Amino acid sequence: RGARGVGVALGPGARLARSRVERVRGAVAVYLDSASSLDESIVGGSDSIGVLVAGPNVHLNGGRIEGSGAFGLFVQERGTIRRGGPVVIRDNAGYPAYLSIAALARLAADSVSQD
């Protein structure tokens, strides 16, 4: 809590599950590189981007992204979501998410799983 810079940077193949990342100042709260995984976690109060998907084949399964100062979820051009589940994104200062249609389909396959 209360970190400056990147809150959590997950390198290739790393996993963070059932955790909280809060109040990151001046940078991304959670950075996901290739084949990393963020499962059922809460990311809240970053004054920048909440979750940045920078690498391919990322797993983003459930959880919440709340109160970011910019985008809640940002999927870079080379970033892809290989497996995903519904993620609640709310109360951000900017748009909830910046991502491709393919990434959206992985996170919310139907209207029932969209919040």
C-alpha positions as CSV (number, residue, x, y, z in Angstrom):
1,R,0.0,0.0,0.0
2,G,1.1,3.5,-0.6
3,A,3.9,2.6,-3.1
4,R,5.6,5.1,-5.5
5,G,6.5,4.0,-9.0
6,V,5.2,0.6,-10.3
7,G,3.2,-1.1,-7.6
8,V,3.7,-4.7,-8.8
9,A,5.6,-5.7,-12.0
10,L,4.9,-9.3,-12.9
11,G,7.5,-10.7,-15.3
12,P,7.1,-13.6,-17.7
13,G,5.1,-16.4,-16.2
14,A,4.7,-14.7,-12.7
15,R,1.3,-14.9,-10.9
16,L,-0.4,-12.7,-8.3
17,A,-3.6,-14.1,-6.8
18,R,-6.2,-13.0,-4.2
19,S,-4.2,-9.9,-3.4
20,R,-4.7,-6.1,-3.0
21,V,-2.6,-3.4,-4.7
22,E,-3.6,0.1,-3.5
23,R,-2.6,3.7,-3.6
24,V,0.2,3.6,-6.1
25,R,1.4,7.1,-6.9
26,G,3.1,8.3,-10.1
27,A,3.0,5.1,-12.2
28,V,1.1,1.9,-13.1
29,A,-0.3,-0.1,-10.2
30,V,0.1,-3.6,-11.8
31,Y,2.3,-4.3,-14.9
32,L,1.7,-7.6,-16.6
33,D,4.4,-9.0,-18.9
34,S,4.1,-12.1,-21.1
35,A,2.3,-15.1,-19.8
36,S,1.8,-13.5,-16.4
37,S,-1.4,-13.9,-14.4
38,L,-3.5,-11.6,-12.2
39,D,-6.3,-13.7,-10.5
40,E,-9.1,-12.5,-8.3
41,S,-7.2,-9.5,-7.0
42,I,-8.2,-5.9,-6.2
43,V,-6.3,-3.0,-7.7
44,G,-7.4,0.4,-6.3
45,G,-6.6,4.0,-6.0
46,S,-3.7,4.3,-8.5
47,D,-3.3,7.9,-9.7
48,S,-2.3,6.5,-13.1
49,I,-3.3,3.3,-14.9
50,G,-4.7,0.5,-12.7
51,V,-3.6,-2.6,-14.7
52,L,-1.3,-2.4,-17.8
53,V,-1.1,-5.5,-20.0
54,A,2.2,-5.1,-21.9
55,G,3.0,-8.7,-23.0
56,P,1.3,-11.5,-24.9
57,N,-0.7,-14.4,-23.4
58,V,-1.6,-12.7,-20.1
59,H,-4.2,-14.3,-17.9
60,L,-6.6,-11.8,-16.2
61,N,-9.2,-13.7,-14.2
62,G,-11.8,-11.9,-12.1
63,G,-11.2,-9.2,-9.5
64,R,-11.7,-5.5,-9.4
65,I,-10.0,-2.4,-10.7
66,E,-11.2,0.7,-8.9
67,G,-10.5,4.4,-8.6
68,S,-7.6,4.8,-11.1
69,G,-6.5,8.3,-12.1
70,A,-6.5,7.3,-15.8
71,F,-7.6,4.1,-17.5
72,G,-8.6,1.2,-15.2
73,L,-7.3,-1.4,-17.7
74,F,-4.9,-0.6,-20.6
75,V,-4.0,-3.4,-23.0
76,Q,-1.0,-2.3,-25.2
77,E,-0.9,-3.1,-28.9
78,R,1.5,-6.1,-28.3
79,G,-0.4,-7.1,-25.2
80,T,-3.0,-9.9,-25.5
81,I,-5.2,-11.7,-23.0
82,R,-5.1,-15.4,-23.5
83,R,-7.5,-16.3,-20.8
84,G,-9.8,-14.1,-18.8
85,G,-12.8,-13.9,-16.7
86,P,-15.1,-11.0,-15.8
87,V,-13.3,-8.0,-14.2
88,V,-15.2,-5.2,-12.5
89,I,-13.8,-1.8,-13.6
90,R,-15.3,1.2,-11.9
91,D,-14.9,4.7,-10.5
92,N,-11.9,5.7,-12.6
93,A,-11.1,9.3,-13.6
94,G,-10.6,8.3,-17.2
95,Y,-12.2,5.6,-19.4
96,P,-12.7,2.2,-17.8
97,A,-10.6,0.4,-20.4
98,Y,-8.5,0.7,-23.5
99,L,-8.4,-2.7,-25.3
100,S,-9.1,-4.6,-28.5
101,I,-12.4,-6.3,-29.2
102,A,-10.5,-9.6,-28.9
103,A,-9.4,-8.8,-25.4
104,L,-12.9,-7.6,-24.5
105,A,-14.3,-10.9,-25.7
106,R,-11.9,-12.8,-23.4
107,L,-13.0,-10.8,-20.4
108,A,-16.7,-10.6,-21.0
109,A,-17.8,-13.3,-23.4
110,D,-21.5,-12.4,-23.1
111,S,-23.7,-9.6,-21.8
112,V,-24.4,-11.5,-18.6
113,S,-20.7,-11.3,-17.6
114,Q,-20.6,-7.6,-18.2
115,D,-21.1,-5.3,-15.2
